[in-house]
Amino acid sequence: QVQLVESGGGLVQAGGSLRLSCAASGRLFSMYALGWFRQAPGKEREFVAAISQSSDSTYDVDSVKGRFTISRENAKNTVYLQMNSLKPEDTAVYYCAARLGPVSSERNDMNYWGKGTLVTVSS
């Protein structure tokens, strides 16, 4: 069992930066592939970025390429999402997710979810 708690969301102006963190409790954190997803009002939850267990593979959606970076620190049981050059369309609740298996961008592949943190980008 893994519990995930996101933090770091907030209100930021367009062009600004935020760093989201997701702290995990439970054992064997390093065995989980991790991902960030987001859900804007009235829209489905969508994939943002993912990282493999050893950080040797990362993936992100085209809309955030060059602006967002996912990373993890297994010693701290934490995964991060550094978000730069934020745009109003990045406004959403951001969720951390964990998968006991290969890294994936599919929602249905995830085994555990956090409750989310709200990011609001003003224009």
SULGIBEL-V490860 format. One record per residue. PSI is psi in degrees with one decimal (none if undefined). Layout:
psi
PSI
PSI
This chain:
psi
133.7
132.6
133.7
133.0
116.7
153.2
167.3
-3.9
171.0
-166.8
130.4
151.0
154.7
137.5
-11.5
-174.6
152.2
152.3
118.2
144.2
151.7
112.3
134.6
137.8
164.7
174.5
164.6
36.4
-38.8
-11.4
-7.2
132.3
147.1
152.2
160.0
135.2
164.8
154.6
113.9
157.9
128.9
6.3
165.0
157.5
134.0
153.7
141.4
-56.2
156.1
156.8
142.0
174.3
-39.0
8.7
10.9
-11.5
131.7
151.5
148.6
161.0
150.8
-34.8
-14.7
0.0
134.1
-7.1
-38.4
145.5
127.4
142.3
167.5
154.5
100.1
-31.2
-23.3
4.8
43.6
141.7
146.3
157.1
105.7
122.7
116.4
163.8
48.7
146.6
156.0
-32.3
-6.4
-6.5
124.6
169.1
128.1
130.7
140.6
143.7
152.1
143.6
128.9
82.3
-168.3
152.1
142.3
153.5
5.1
129.7
-43.1
-11.4
-14.9
140.2
-31.1
146.9
147.2
179.4
-8.8
157.8
136.1
129.8
124.2
124.3
117.4
149.5
none
